Amino acid sequence: MVASIVGLDMGSTALRGVQISYGRTGAIGSVMRGASVELPPDVMRNGVVMDAAAMKSALKTLWRRGRFTTRKVAFALADSGVLTRQVDLPWMEPTDFATALRYQIGDALPVDVSSVELDYHLLDELRQTDEIGNPTVINRILVVAANRDAVKAQAAILRSARLETVAADSSAFALIRTACAGRLPKDSAPRALADIGADQLTFVIHQGGQPRFIRTIANLGGNAATAAIADRFDLDWADAEQRKHDTGLNGPAPMVAPIAESSVFGSVDTLTADNPAAQATVEVLNPWATNIISEIRNSIDYFQASQPGQALSSLDLTGLTMRIDGLEPRIATEIPLAIRTVQPFGGLPRASRMKIDDVEAAGFTVATGMALRGMP
C-alpha cells in the first residue's frame, strides 16, 4: 500500500484536505486527492473550535467527499494562536538543547512556558567571543509556542472523527513548503510570502526553506472587506460577499456595444461604467486594500531594517482573497518586488483523479503544505 498523509487546514470558513503519497525513500509521489467542505458560521473562530460537534460532522463529510485512503493527518495551527520569537542561546548538543529549551526561554515569551507546546527551528550557529575573549558558539533559533490546551482540543476532535493525528504545525511553515513545492531552494536568497485569508494576513520571510520572520495581522482578511460592504449597504453576508467579487477594486468591466454596423469600434455602456453602487463598493474596498498593502510594506521594511544586507527580491502571494479582481495588480504596483501568485499544486505531480483546477486550488495552500511535511 502506498504511504500517504492528509494535510488538513481547519479554516474559519471551510475545511480543506490534501492527500500526498510518498515513496520508500520518503520522496514525494503525487498529489492524490483533495477536497473541501464549507463550515457554518462560528464553528471555527480565530483558530479555536467553537462547535466540536459541527466540526466532527464536517470532518466526516470531508473524508467521504475526498475519498481519502488514509486517516493519518497533519493539521495546521492557526497563526493567531502561535507565538514565534527569534532567540539567541548558548550552543549545546541537539538532544540536550531540545531538553533544555523550556528552561532557557522563559523571559523571551509573554506566556507561561508550562502552558504551551514548544518547538524550534535552528536559523544559524554564530561564532562569537565572550567578554574575556574566549571563542563561543551561539544557536540563533526561531522558537514556536502553541497553546497546549488548544492543540489538545483540536487533536481530540480529530480523534473523535476516527482520524490519527501524526503532526501539528504552524500554518506559516505550511505556506513556506507549498511556495517551495516541497523542495529546498538551491540558493540562500530571502523570499517574502503573503497569505491573505478570510480572517487574517500572514506575512512570512523564509530563506533556504527556513522561516526567518513571521507576522500575523488579525481581522485584515477578505471577511473584513465583506463586513464593510455589508455594513455600508445593509446587505446580508452572502450578498455582500457576492458584491465584493462582482465589483473588485476597479469596478465591473464596462459593457461595450457597437455604435454602427460598419464600425469596428464600440461605445462604453455608461449605465454600467457609471454604476453608483459599483463606485460606492470600490470606495469601500480601496481603504481595505490600502491597509493590506501598508502592512505588507511595513513588514518588509522592518525585516530589511533589522537584517541589513538581506535584500528581498520577490514576494509570493496566496490565499483565496487574492481572487478579488484588481488586488494583485494593486500590490504589484505599490510593492517594488517581483510578484508571483503561488499555485498550491504547481511543480508537484498530480494523480489523474485529482480534478481540482487552479482557481479552486488557491484555497489549498496550507493543506498542501501540511501534507508536504512528509511521513512521520
JORA-V456894 format. One line per field, one symbol per residue. phi: phi as a letter, one per 30 degrees, with the letter a starting at -180 (. if undefined). A space follows every 50 residues. Layout:
# JORA-V456894
phi = ???
This chain:
# JORA-V456894
phi = .ddabcdbccddcacbbbcbcbdddjdddaddbaabbdcdeidbbhicdc bddddeddddddddddhdcbcdbccccdddcbcbbdbcbedbeedddddd eedcceddcdbdddcbdcbabdcacccbbddcjddbbcccbcdbbbeddd ddddddddddciccdcabaddddddddddchibdedccddbcbbcccdca cccbcbbiicdcabbccdhbcdddddddddddchcddddddddeddcidc iddddcbdcaddcccbcddddddcdddddddddddddddddddddddddd ddddddbeicddbbbccajdddddejdddddddccdbdcbcdcecdicdc ddddcddddddedcddeddddddjdd
